[in-house]
């Protein structure tokens, strides 16, 4: 595993942006309009992403889910299949440069397993 990022749904991205920039003094590493990723100025692997709360999100819109960046995403996908873990979102190459799939842990928390695409 390369990193684990907690993700939070927000009903007000601008308010969230102000909190993480001004109060927590983090840097805005990514702003795609529907997702913001903030990083610690002292430790760039300490990150949090804030997602716009939408009814059509591919999750159940629980408040928190996790993104886990891994190497060899296809091996993780095969491992999930072999262990008969339900895949909630199929393995997909996304337009923004990641290959990912979703599973749920035994507590019902959605796990977004991903790798960045080369190129």
N, CA, C and O atoms as a GROMACS GRO file, in nm:
protein
  476
    1UNK      N    1   0.084  -0.119   0.000
    1UNK     CA    2   0.000   0.000   0.000
    1UNK      C    3   0.088   0.124   0.000
    1UNK      O    4   0.192   0.129   0.065
    2UNK      N    5   0.043   0.222  -0.074
    2UNK     CA    6   0.118   0.347  -0.084
    2UNK      C    7   0.066   0.453   0.012
    2UNK      O    8   0.145   0.527   0.070
    3UNK      N    9  -0.067   0.462   0.028
    3UNK     CA   10  -0.126   0.559   0.119
    3UNK      C   11  -0.272   0.524   0.141
    3UNK      O   12  -0.333   0.453   0.061
    4UNK      N   13  -0.328   0.575   0.250
    4UNK     CA   14  -0.469   0.560   0.281
    4UNK      C   15  -0.523   0.700   0.304
    4UNK      O   16  -0.470   0.775   0.386
    5UNK      N   17  -0.630   0.734   0.232
    5UNK     CA   18  -0.688   0.868   0.239
    5UNK      C   19  -0.833   0.858   0.286
    5UNK      O   20  -0.914   0.792   0.221
    6UNK      N   21  -0.867   0.924   0.398
    6UNK     CA   22  -1.008   0.930   0.435
    6UNK      C   23  -1.081   1.027   0.342
    6UNK      O   24  -1.024   1.128   0.300
    7UNK      N   25  -1.205   0.996   0.311
    7UNK     CA   26  -1.288   1.077   0.223
    7UNK      C   27  -1.415   1.114   0.297
    7UNK      O   28  -1.474   1.030   0.366
    8UNK      N   29  -1.458   1.238   0.283
    8UNK     CA   30  -1.577   1.288   0.350
    8UNK      C   31  -1.669   1.349   0.245
    8UNK      O   32  -1.623   1.419   0.155
    9UNK      N   33  -1.799   1.322   0.257
    9UNK     CA   34  -1.897   1.390   0.173
    9UNK      C   35  -1.932   1.524   0.236
    9UNK      O   36  -1.940   1.536   0.358
   10UNK      N   37  -1.953   1.625   0.151
   10UNK     CA   38  -1.984   1.759   0.198
   10UNK      C   39  -2.105   1.814   0.123
   10UNK      O   40  -2.120   1.792   0.002
   11UNK      N   41  -2.191   1.885   0.195
   11UNK     CA   42  -2.300   1.957   0.132
   11UNK      C   43  -2.260   2.099   0.094
   11UNK      O   44  -2.337   2.170   0.030
   12UNK      N   45  -2.138   2.141   0.133
   12UNK     CA   46  -2.090   2.276   0.105
   12UNK      C   47  -1.938   2.271   0.084
   12UNK      O   48  -1.861   2.286   0.180
   13UNK      N   49  -1.896   2.250  -0.040
   13UNK     CA   50  -1.753   2.238  -0.070
   13UNK      C   51  -1.676   2.366  -0.036
   13UNK      O   52  -1.563   2.358   0.011
   14UNK      N   53  -1.735   2.482  -0.059
   14UNK     CA   54  -1.664   2.607  -0.030
   14UNK      C   55  -1.638   2.623   0.119
   14UNK      O   56  -1.531   2.669   0.159
   15UNK      N   57  -1.734   2.587   0.200
   15UNK     CA   58  -1.715   2.594   0.345
   15UNK      C   59  -1.608   2.494   0.388
   15UNK      O   60  -1.524   2.525   0.473
   16UNK      N   61  -1.611   2.375   0.329
   16UNK     CA   62  -1.508   2.275   0.359
   16UNK      C   63  -1.371   2.325   0.317
   16UNK      O   64  -1.272   2.307   0.389
   17UNK      N   65  -1.364   2.387   0.200
   17UNK     CA   66  -1.236   2.440   0.151
   17UNK      C   67  -1.179   2.541   0.249
   17UNK      O   68  -1.060   2.536   0.281
   18UNK      N   69  -1.261   2.631   0.296
   18UNK     CA   70  -1.215   2.729   0.393
   18UNK      C   71  -1.163   2.665   0.521
   18UNK      O   72  -1.060   2.707   0.574
   19UNK      N   73  -1.233   2.565   0.570
   19UNK     CA   74  -1.193   2.498   0.694
   19UNK      C   75  -1.056   2.433   0.680
   19UNK      O   76  -0.968   2.454   0.764
   20UNK      N   77  -1.037   2.354   0.573
   20UNK     CA   78  -0.911   2.281   0.558
   20UNK      C   79  -0.794   2.372   0.518
   20UNK      O   80  -0.680   2.343   0.554
   21UNK      N   81  -0.822   2.480   0.445
   21UNK     CA   82  -0.715   2.574   0.409
   21UNK      C   83  -0.683   2.668   0.524
   21UNK      O   84  -0.567   2.686   0.561
   22UNK      N   85  -0.786   2.730   0.580
   22UNK     CA   86  -0.764   2.836   0.678
   22UNK      C   87  -0.743   2.786   0.820
   22UNK      O   88  -0.654   2.833   0.890
   23UNK      N   89  -0.826   2.690   0.864
   23UNK     CA   90  -0.812   2.641   1.001
   23UNK      C   91  -0.701   2.538   1.013
   23UNK      O   92  -0.612   2.552   1.097
   24UNK      N   93  -0.705   2.434   0.931
   24UNK     CA   94  -0.604   2.328   0.941
   24UNK      C   95  -0.475   2.361   0.867
   24UNK      O   96  -0.376   2.288   0.879
   25UNK      N   97  -0.474   2.471   0.790
   25UNK     CA   98  -0.355   2.518   0.720
   25UNK      C   99  -0.296   2.412   0.628
   25UNK      O  100  -0.174   2.395   0.619
   26UNK      N  101  -0.385   2.341   0.557
   26UNK     CA  102  -0.342   2.242   0.459
   26UNK      C  103  -0.332   2.309   0.322
   26UNK      O  104  -0.380   2.421   0.304
   27UNK      N  105  -0.270   2.241   0.228
   27UNK     CA  106  -0.262   2.290   0.090
   27UNK      C  107  -0.366   2.217   0.005
   27UNK      O  108  -0.394   2.100   0.027
   28UNK      N  109  -0.422   2.288  -0.092
   28UNK     CA  110  -0.516   2.228  -0.185
   28UNK      C  111  -0.436   2.166  -0.299
   28UNK      O  112  -0.375   2.236  -0.380
   29UNK      N  113  -0.436   2.033  -0.304
   29UNK     CA  114  -0.356   1.962  -0.405
   29UNK      C  115  -0.437   1.933  -0.531
   29UNK      O  116  -0.380   1.921  -0.640
   30UNK      N  117  -0.570   1.922  -0.516
   30UNK     CA  118  -0.654   1.891  -0.632
   30UNK      C  119  -0.792   1.951  -0.611
   30UNK      O  120  -0.851   1.939  -0.504
   31UNK      N  121  -0.843   2.017  -0.715
   31UNK     CA  122  -0.979   2.070  -0.714
   31UNK      C  123  -1.041   2.039  -0.848
   31UNK      O  124  -1.011   2.104  -0.948
   32UNK      N  125  -1.129   1.938  -0.850
   32UNK     CA  126  -1.195   1.899  -0.974
   32UNK      C  127  -1.340   1.949  -0.978
   32UNK      O  128  -1.418   1.907  -1.064
   33UNK      N  129  -1.375   2.038  -0.887
   33UNK     CA  130  -1.509   2.091  -0.883
   33UNK      C  131  -1.605   2.007  -0.800
   33UNK      O  132  -1.694   2.060  -0.734
   34UNK      N  133  -1.587   1.877  -0.801
   34UNK     CA  134  -1.672   1.785  -0.725
   34UNK      C  135  -1.594   1.709  -0.619
   34UNK      O  136  -1.652   1.640  -0.536
   35UNK      N  137  -1.462   1.722  -0.623
   35UNK     CA  138  -1.376   1.661  -0.522
   35UNK      C  139  -1.256   1.754  -0.496
   35UNK      O  140  -1.196   1.807  -0.589
   36UNK      N  141  -1.225   1.771  -0.369
   36UNK     CA  142  -1.110   1.850  -0.326
   36UNK      C  143  -1.017   1.758  -0.248
   36UNK      O  144  -1.063   1.680  -0.165
   37UNK      N  145  -0.887   1.766  -0.275
   37UNK     CA  146  -0.790   1.690  -0.196
   37UNK      C  147  -0.694   1.789  -0.131
   37UNK      O  148  -0.634   1.873  -0.198
   38UNK      N  149  -0.680   1.775   0.000
   38UNK     CA  150  -0.592   1.860   0.079
   38UNK      C  151  -0.475   1.777   0.130
   38UNK      O  152  -0.491   1.660   0.163
   39UNK      N  153  -0.358   1.840   0.136
   39UNK     CA  154  -0.238   1.771   0.187
   39UNK      C  155  -0.174   1.854   0.297
   39UNK      O  156  -0.182   1.977   0.297
   40UNK      N  157  -0.112   1.785   0.389
   40UNK     CA  158  -0.037   1.851   0.495
   40UNK      C  159   0.087   1.917   0.436
   40UNK      O  160   0.153   1.860   0.349
   41UNK      N  161   0.118   2.037   0.483
   41UNK     CA  162   0.239   2.105   0.438
   41UNK      C  163   0.364   2.036   0.489
   41UNK      O  164   0.470   2.045   0.426
   42UNK      N  165   0.354   1.968   0.603
   42UNK     CA  166   0.469   1.901   0.663
   42UNK      C  167   0.487   1.758   0.614
   42UNK      O  168   0.599   1.707   0.611
   43UNK      N  169   0.378   1.693   0.575
   43UNK     CA  170   0.382   1.552   0.536
   43UNK      C  171   0.286   1.530   0.420
   43UNK      O  172   0.166   1.510   0.444
   44UNK      N  173   0.334   1.532   0.296
   44UNK     CA  174   0.244   1.525   0.181
   44UNK      C  175   0.166   1.394   0.167
   44UNK      O  176   0.074   1.387   0.086
   45UNK      N  177   0.200   1.292   0.244
   45UNK     CA  178   0.119   1.170   0.238
   45UNK      C  179   0.001   1.177   0.335
   45UNK      O  180  -0.087   1.091   0.331
   46UNK      N  181  -0.002   1.278   0.422
   46UNK     CA  182  -0.118   1.300   0.509
   46UNK      C  183  -0.218   1.382   0.430
   46UNK      O  184  -0.198   1.501   0.406
   47UNK      N  185  -0.327   1.318   0.389
   47UNK     CA  186  -0.423   1.379   0.299
   47UNK      C  187  -0.565   1.351   0.343
   47UNK      O  188  -0.591   1.258   0.420
   48UNK      N  189  -0.657   1.432   0.292
   48UNK     CA  190  -0.800   1.409   0.308
   48UNK      C  191  -0.868   1.461   0.182
   48UNK      O  192  -0.828   1.564   0.127
   49UNK      N  193  -0.970   1.390   0.137
   49UNK     CA  194  -1.048   1.434   0.021
   49UNK      C  195  -1.190   1.462   0.064
   49UNK      O  196  -1.248   1.390   0.146
   50UNK      N  197  -1.248   1.568   0.007
   50UNK     CA  198  -1.384   1.608   0.035
   50UNK      C  199  -1.462   1.598  -0.097
   50UNK      O  200  -1.424   1.660  -0.196
   51UNK      N  201  -1.570   1.521  -0.097
   51UNK     CA  202  -1.652   1.498  -0.216
   51UNK      C  203  -1.784   1.571  -0.204
   51UNK      O  204  -1.845   1.575  -0.097
   52UNK      N  205  -1.828   1.630  -0.315
   52UNK     CA  206  -1.960   1.691  -0.319
   52UNK      C  207  -2.065   1.583  -0.297
   52UNK      O  208  -2.063   1.480  -0.364
   53UNK      N  209  -2.154   1.605  -0.204
   53UNK     CA  210  -2.260   1.509  -0.174
   53UNK      C  211  -2.363   1.515  -0.285
   53UNK      O  212  -2.434   1.614  -0.300
   54UNK      N  213  -2.372   1.407  -0.364
   54UNK     CA  214  -2.466   1.400  -0.476
   54UNK      C  215  -2.547   1.272  -0.466
   54UNK      O  216  -2.498   1.169  -0.420
   55UNK      N  217  -2.670   1.280  -0.509
   55UNK     CA  218  -2.756   1.162  -0.506
   55UNK      C  219  -2.709   1.053  -0.602
   55UNK      O  220  -2.739   0.936  -0.580
   56UNK      N  221  -2.636   1.090  -0.707
   56UNK     CA  222  -2.595   0.991  -0.807
   56UNK      C  223  -2.453   0.939  -0.785
   56UNK      O  224  -2.395   0.879  -0.876
   57UNK      N  225  -2.396   0.963  -0.668
   57UNK     CA  226  -2.261   0.912  -0.639
   57UNK      C  227  -2.263   0.760  -0.642
   57UNK      O  228  -2.364   0.699  -0.608
   58UNK      N  229  -2.150   0.697  -0.682
   58UNK     CA  230  -2.148   0.551  -0.692
   58UNK      C  231  -2.136   0.481  -0.557
   58UNK      O  232  -2.107   0.362  -0.552
   59UNK      N  233  -2.157   0.554  -0.450
   59UNK     CA  234  -2.152   0.498  -0.315
   59UNK      C  235  -2.288   0.511  -0.252
   59UNK      O  236  -2.382   0.562  -0.314
   60UNK      N  237  -2.300   0.467  -0.130
   60UNK     CA  238  -2.426   0.480  -0.058
   60UNK      C  239  -2.438   0.615   0.012
   60UNK      O  240  -2.529   0.635   0.092
   61UNK      N  241  -2.346   0.706  -0.016
   61UNK     CA  242  -2.343   0.840   0.044
   61UNK      C  243  -2.330   0.837   0.195
   61UNK      O  244  -2.378   0.927   0.264
   62UNK      N  245  -2.265   0.733   0.248
   62UNK     CA  246  -2.231   0.737   0.389
   62UNK      C  247  -2.136   0.855   0.409
   62UNK      O  248  -2.078   0.905   0.312
   63UNK      N  249  -2.121   0.899   0.529
   63UNK     CA  250  -2.044   1.019   0.555
   63UNK      C  251  -1.896   1.002   0.523
   63UNK      O  252  -1.834   1.095   0.471
   64UNK      N  253  -1.840   0.886   0.552
   64UNK     CA  254  -1.696   0.864   0.535
   64UNK      C  255  -1.672   0.735   0.458
   64UNK      O  256  -1.741   0.636   0.479
   65UNK      N  257  -1.575   0.738   0.368
   65UNK     CA  258  -1.523   0.616   0.305
   65UNK      C  259  -1.373   0.633   0.290
   65UNK      O  260  -1.321   0.743   0.309
   66UNK      N  261  -1.304   0.528   0.256
   66UNK     CA  262  -1.158   0.532   0.247
   66UNK      C  263  -1.112   0.506   0.105
   66UNK      O  264  -1.170   0.425   0.033
   67UNK      N  265  -1.007   0.576   0.065
   67UNK     CA  266  -0.935   0.545  -0.059
   67UNK      C  267  -0.800   0.487  -0.020
   67UNK      O  268  -0.728   0.546   0.061
   68UNK      N  269  -0.767   0.374  -0.076
   68UNK     CA  270  -0.638   0.310  -0.049
   68UNK      C  271  -0.566   0.294  -0.181
   68UNK      O  272  -0.611   0.221  -0.269
   69UNK      N  273  -0.453   0.365  -0.194
   69UNK     CA  274  -0.373   0.355  -0.315
   69UNK      C  275  -0.280   0.235  -0.302
   69UNK      O  276  -0.208   0.220  -0.203
   70UNK      N  277  -0.283   0.150  -0.404
   70UNK     CA  278  -0.203   0.029  -0.405
   70UNK      C  279  -0.126   0.020  -0.535
   70UNK      O  280  -0.158   0.088  -0.633
   71UNK      N  281  -0.025  -0.064  -0.536
   71UNK     CA  282   0.037  -0.099  -0.663
   71UNK      C  283  -0.033  -0.225  -0.713
   71UNK      O  284  -0.090  -0.300  -0.634
   72UNK      N  285  -0.028  -0.249  -0.840
   72UNK     CA  286  -0.085  -0.370  -0.900
   72UNK      C  287  -0.233  -0.389  -0.866
   72UNK      O  288  -0.271  -0.489  -0.806
   73UNK      N  289  -0.314  -0.291  -0.904
   73UNK     CA  290  -0.457  -0.293  -0.872
   73UNK      C  291  -0.526  -0.419  -0.922
   73UNK      O  292  -0.619  -0.468  -0.857
   74UNK      N  293  -0.484  -0.472  -1.036
   74UNK     CA  294  -0.549  -0.592  -1.089
   74UNK      C  295  -0.526  -0.713  -0.998
   74UNK      O  296  -0.613  -0.800  -0.989
   75UNK      N  297  -0.413  -0.719  -0.932
   75UNK     CA  298  -0.388  -0.828  -0.836
   75UNK      C  299  -0.481  -0.817  -0.716
   75UNK      O  300  -0.531  -0.918  -0.667
   76UNK      N  301  -0.505  -0.695  -0.669
   76UNK     CA  302  -0.598  -0.673  -0.558
   76UNK      C  303  -0.740  -0.710  -0.599
   76UNK      O  304  -0.815  -0.768  -0.521
   77UNK      N  305  -0.776  -0.676  -0.722
   77UNK     CA  306  -0.909  -0.710  -0.772
   77UNK      C  307  -0.926  -0.862  -0.777
   77UNK      O  308  -1.030  -0.914  -0.736
   78UNK      N  309  -0.827  -0.930  -0.827
   78UNK     CA  310  -0.832  -1.077  -0.834
   78UNK      C  311  -0.839  -1.137  -0.693
   78UNK      O  312  -0.912  -1.234  -0.671
   79UNK      N  313  -0.764  -1.082  -0.600
   79UNK     CA  314  -0.767  -1.130  -0.462
   79UNK      C  315  -0.908  -1.115  -0.402
   79UNK      O  316  -0.957  -1.205  -0.335
   80UNK      N  317  -0.973  -1.002  -0.428
   80UNK     CA  318  -1.110  -0.980  -0.380
   80UNK      C  319  -1.204  -1.084  -0.441
   80UNK      O  320  -1.289  -1.139  -0.372
   81UNK      N  321  -1.188  -1.110  -0.570
   81UNK     CA  322  -1.273  -1.210  -0.636
   81UNK      C  323  -1.250  -1.348  -0.577
   81UNK      O  324  -1.345  -1.421  -0.549
   82UNK      N  325  -1.123  -1.386  -0.557
   82UNK     CA  326  -1.090  -1.517  -0.501
   82UNK      C  327  -1.145  -1.534  -0.360
   82UNK      O  328  -1.186  -1.643  -0.322
   83UNK      N  329  -1.145  -1.427  -0.282
   83UNK     CA  330  -1.194  -1.434  -0.145
   83UNK      C  331  -1.345  -1.408  -0.137
   83UNK      O  332  -1.402  -1.399  -0.028
   84UNK      N  333  -1.408  -1.397  -0.254
   84UNK     CA  334  -1.553  -1.378  -0.264
   84UNK      C  335  -1.602  -1.254  -0.189
   84UNK      O  336  -1.709  -1.254  -0.127
   85UNK      N  337  -1.521  -1.148  -0.197
   85UNK     CA  338  -1.561  -1.018  -0.142
   85UNK      C  339  -1.644  -0.949  -0.248
   85UNK      O  340  -1.603  -0.938  -0.364
   86UNK      N  341  -1.761  -0.902  -0.209
   86UNK     CA  342  -1.850  -0.836  -0.305
   86UNK      C  343  -1.786  -0.709  -0.358
   86UNK      O  344  -1.742  -0.624  -0.281
   87UNK      N  345  -1.783  -0.697  -0.488
   87UNK     CA  346  -1.730  -0.578  -0.553
   87UNK      C  347  -1.847  -0.485  -0.579
   87UNK      O  348  -1.937  -0.517  -0.656
   88UNK      N  349  -1.844  -0.370  -0.513
   88UNK     CA  350  -1.956  -0.274  -0.516
   88UNK      C  351  -1.954  -0.186  -0.641
   88UNK      O  352  -2.058  -0.140  -0.686
   89UNK      N  353  -1.835  -0.162  -0.697
   89UNK     CA  354  -1.817  -0.080  -0.817
   89UNK      C  355  -1.710  -0.151  -0.898
   89UNK      O  356  -1.601  -0.176  -0.848
   90UNK      N  357  -1.739  -0.184  -1.024
   90UNK     CA  358  -1.646  -0.266  -1.102
   90UNK      C  359  -1.513  -0.197  -1.129
   90UNK      O  360  -1.504  -0.075  -1.127
   91UNK      N  361  -1.412  -0.276  -1.154
   91UNK     CA  362  -1.282  -0.220  -1.186
   91UNK      C  363  -1.296  -0.135  -1.312
   91UNK      O  364  -1.347  -0.180  -1.415
   92UNK      N  365  -1.249  -0.011  -1.301
   92UNK     CA  366  -1.274   0.089  -1.405
   92UNK      C  367  -1.153   0.179  -1.420
   92UNK      O  368  -1.093   0.220  -1.320
   93UNK      N  369  -1.118   0.211  -1.545
   93UNK     CA  370  -1.019   0.314  -1.573
   93UNK      C  371  -1.094   0.446  -1.581
   93UNK      O  372  -1.174   0.467  -1.673
   94UNK      N  373  -1.070   0.535  -1.486
   94UNK     CA  374  -1.143   0.662  -1.480
   94UNK      C  375  -1.072   0.769  -1.563
   94UNK      O  376  -0.951   0.764  -1.583
   95UNK      N  377  -1.151   0.865  -1.612
   95UNK     CA  378  -1.098   0.972  -1.697
   95UNK      C  379  -0.990   1.055  -1.629
   95UNK      O  380  -0.907   1.114  -1.697
   96UNK      N  381  -0.991   1.059  -1.496
   96UNK     CA  382  -0.895   1.145  -1.426
   96UNK      C  383  -0.766   1.072  -1.390
   96UNK      O  384  -0.685   1.123  -1.312
   97UNK      N  385  -0.745   0.952  -1.447
   97UNK     CA  386  -0.614   0.889  -1.438
   97UNK      C  387  -0.595   0.784  -1.331
   97UNK      O  388  -0.481   0.757  -1.291
   98UNK      N  389  -0.703   0.724  -1.282
   98UNK     CA  390  -0.689   0.615  -1.187
   98UNK      C  391  -0.765   0.493  -1.238
   98UNK      O  392  -0.861   0.505  -1.314
   99UNK      N  393  -0.720   0.376  -1.195
   99UNK     CA  394  -0.791   0.250  -1.216
   99UNK      C  395  -0.835   0.208  -1.077
   99UNK      O  396  -0.753   0.202  -0.986
  100UNK      N  397  -0.965   0.178  -1.060
  100UNK     CA  398  -1.014   0.153  -0.925
  100UNK      C  399  -1.134   0.060  -0.924
  100UNK      O  400  -1.197   0.034  -1.027
  101UNK      N  401  -1.164   0.009  -0.804
  101UNK     CA  402  -1.286  -0.063  -0.776
  101UNK      C  403  -1.320  -0.044  -0.629
  101UNK      O  404  -1.234  -0.008  -0.549
  102UNK      N  405  -1.447  -0.067  -0.594
  102UNK     CA  406  -1.493  -0.048  -0.456
  102UNK      C  407  -1.536  -0.182  -0.397
  102UNK      O  408  -1.595  -0.266  -0.464
  103UNK      N  409  -1.505  -0.198  -0.269
  103UNK     CA  410  -1.555  -0.309  -0.189
  103UNK      C  411  -1.607  -0.250  -0.058
  103UNK      O  412  -1.592  -0.130  -0.034
  104UNK      N  413  -1.667  -0.332   0.026
  104UNK     CA  414  -1.705  -0.288   0.161
  104UNK      C  415  -1.631  -0.375   0.261
  104UNK      O  416  -1.613  -0.495   0.241
  105UNK      N  417  -1.588  -0.312   0.371
  105UNK     CA  418  -1.527  -0.389   0.478
  105UNK      C  419  -1.638  -0.454   0.560
  105UNK      O  420  -1.756  -0.426   0.536
  106UNK      N  421  -1.605  -0.540   0.657
  106UNK     CA  422  -1.710  -0.608   0.734
  106UNK      C  423  -1.800  -0.514   0.814
  106UNK      O  424  -1.906  -0.556   0.861
  107UNK      N  425  -1.760  -0.387   0.829
  107UNK     CA  426  -1.840  -0.289   0.902
  107UNK      C  427  -1.930  -0.206   0.811
  107UNK      O  428  -2.002  -0.118   0.857
  108UNK      N  429  -1.924  -0.234   0.680
  108UNK     CA  430  -2.005  -0.159   0.586
  108UNK      C  431  -1.939  -0.035   0.532
  108UNK      O  432  -2.002   0.042   0.459
  109UNK      N  433  -1.810  -0.013   0.565
  109UNK     CA  434  -1.737   0.104   0.515
  109UNK      C  435  -1.692   0.075   0.372
  109UNK      O  436  -1.636  -0.030   0.343
  110UNK      N  437  -1.718   0.170   0.282
  110UNK     CA  438  -1.676   0.155   0.144
  110UNK      C  439  -1.526   0.180   0.133
  110UNK      O  440  -1.474   0.278   0.187
  111UNK      N  441  -1.457   0.090   0.063
  111UNK     CA  442  -1.313   0.102   0.038
  111UNK      C  443  -1.295   0.121  -0.113
  111UNK      O  444  -1.336   0.036  -0.192
  112UNK      N  445  -1.233   0.230  -0.152
  112UNK     CA  446  -1.202   0.261  -0.291
  112UNK      C  447  -1.055   0.222  -0.311
  112UNK      O  448  -0.966   0.297  -0.272
  113UNK      N  449  -1.031   0.107  -0.370
  113UNK     CA  450  -0.893   0.062  -0.398
  113UNK      C  451  -0.854   0.116  -0.536
  113UNK      O  452  -0.928   0.100  -0.633
  114UNK      N  453  -0.737   0.181  -0.544
  114UNK     CA  454  -0.700   0.247  -0.669
  114UNK      C  455  -0.550   0.244  -0.694
  114UNK      O  456  -0.469   0.230  -0.602
  115UNK      N  457  -0.516   0.256  -0.821
  115UNK     CA  458  -0.379   0.280  -0.867
  115UNK      C  459  -0.385   0.392  -0.970
  115UNK      O  460  -0.482   0.403  -1.045
  116UNK      N  461  -0.283   0.474  -0.972
  116UNK     CA  462  -0.274   0.575  -1.077
  116UNK      C  463  -0.231   0.509  -1.207
  116UNK      O  464  -0.142   0.425  -1.208
  117UNK      N  465  -0.294   0.548  -1.316
  117UNK     CA  466  -0.259   0.495  -1.447
  117UNK      C  467  -0.129   0.557  -1.493
  117UNK      O  468  -0.102   0.675  -1.470
  118UNK      N  469  -0.048   0.477  -1.558
  118UNK     CA  470   0.079   0.527  -1.613
  118UNK      C  471   0.050   0.612  -1.735
  118UNK      O  472  -0.048   0.589  -1.807
  119UNK      N  473   0.135   0.711  -1.758
  119UNK     CA  474   0.121   0.788  -1.880
  119UNK      C  475   0.084   0.923  -1.857
  119UNK      O  476   0.068   1.000  -1.952
   0.00000   0.00000   0.00000
